Each structure stands twice: as C-alpha cells, then as structure tokens.
Amino acid sequence: MSNKFLLAANWKMHYGPSKAHEFIESFVEQFSPGSEKEVLFFPASIALTAAVAGSAGKKSGQAISFGVQNIYWEEKGAFTGEISASMAKEGGAKYVLVGHSERRHVFGETDEQCAKKCSAAETAGLFPLLCVGETLEQREAGQTEAVVVSQLKNGLSSLESPSSSVQAIAYEPVWAIGTGKNATPADAATIHNVLRATLVDMFGATVGAGIRILYGGSVKPDNARELLDAENVDGLLVGGASLDVDSWLSICSV
Ligand code: PGA
C-alpha cells in the first residue's frame, strides 16, 4: 500500500499574522495540488487564524491543512501562556506537533508529557504528529533504534483509538535539524523501516502501514526527491526551507 505523501512546513518562531497570511495567499495562488499529496502548515499559534484565512476561497486552498506547534494537555484553566487542543481546533488546526526536538531539548518536554499531549489532541479531534529522533551522542553510541522506538511507544501509549487518531509521525534526527546535514536516504530508510515495524507491532498490520512516517532535518529542494523515494518515507517535515515561498513550492512540487 502506498500512502498519500504529507509535506509539512514547520515555521517554528517565524512569521506573525500578516506575514503568514501573505505567504499562504501567495502559496495557494501558485500551488497546483496533486491527488497524491497533502500539504500542511504549522504557523506560530498567534498566526494560525490569519494563515487559515489566507487559503480561504481558493481552489488549491482545499488541498492544504493547518496545525499548531504545541498544545497543553489540560482543557482549560489557570495555565498562563498555554493553549488547549480545543482552542487550536477552533482556530482551524487539524494537526498538532508533539515532541519536536526543540520542545524536548529546549523546553524539557518528556515522553510522559508527549503522551498526555497526544491524548489531549485525540480527545479534541486533532491529529497528533509525534516527532522522534536521536541526538548525535546517542547516534554515536549506537542507540538510535532504541531511542526512537522508545519515544514512539511512550508517546503514543495513551491513545484510545490510534486507528483514527494518528495520521502521521515524524523521524527527525536531532543532529540533522537546522544543520544543513540531512540523513542520507539509506539512513532514513533504515530508521523508517524500524519505525514502521514498531507501528505494525503496536497497532496491527493495516493501521501500522497506514500511518505516514515523515522525515525531517535539513530537507531542501535539492534533496527532497531522493528522501521521498526512500523506503517507508511518506512525507517530509521541513523547517528552514519552508520559510520561502519559492523553496517550499519547489519541495511541494517534487
Ligand atoms: P530544518 O528543521 O528543516 O530547518 O532542519 C526541521 C524541523 O525542525 O522540523
């Protein structure tokens, strides 16, 4: 079975509402959606509604989706600075990134917190997009497979019905993020095969095969095709190269 490619732009802490709106307007103007691809944007939360509005009423706008980069697991309350899954959904999000390496390494997010966020997303009807990946030290110590498998199992451990709530996960080696050093397609395939086997083990053959596994880490227009051609790579999660309309259009058109 081959999955529809998911091409996801992680804008991190770039672009406020006006720039996000302008970017999406320009993107939908030029993008020709194919039936084999889905395009997804993760703007900053404050720019989500402006980004969504940028795609309104355009034909190709229907082929794109939006998400937020983080949520808190409680539904509401005295949690200054946080947003809930239902707020994100109301703002137009369909997905939420969980456990991105910057959340894990800059903000100390743990596997346990990732599991709570995935569960909260599921309850609100948002798709959690769990990210896993090893640091350079872990890679050099030969721990890559053990690290990513444990992050995957722990992160998705509390879901009630993974068959409908998980659409995609992402493998992002920490040493490849924002460094210009991407994993080779062969290296990506090795880890994606391990993740696929783990998903099948956790959720059975049909569900496990249908969850898309994105690769992220220094994806650029000139390496996107070879990475997408690697075994069990069903899409890309792109930071830096998604911040320029032309560069992102060319990745979405490979
Ligand atoms: P990068 O970031 O494409 O700039 O390496 C990817 C990510 O952090 O999702």
Boltz pocket constraint, residues with backbone or C-beta under 6 A from the ligand:
constraints:
  - pocket:
      binder: B
      contacts: [[A, 10], [A, 172], [A, 176], [A, 177], [A, 178], [A, 179], [A, 180], [A, 216], [A, 217], [A, 218], [A, 219], [A, 237], [A, 238], [A, 239], [A, 240], [A, 241]]
      max_distance: 6.0
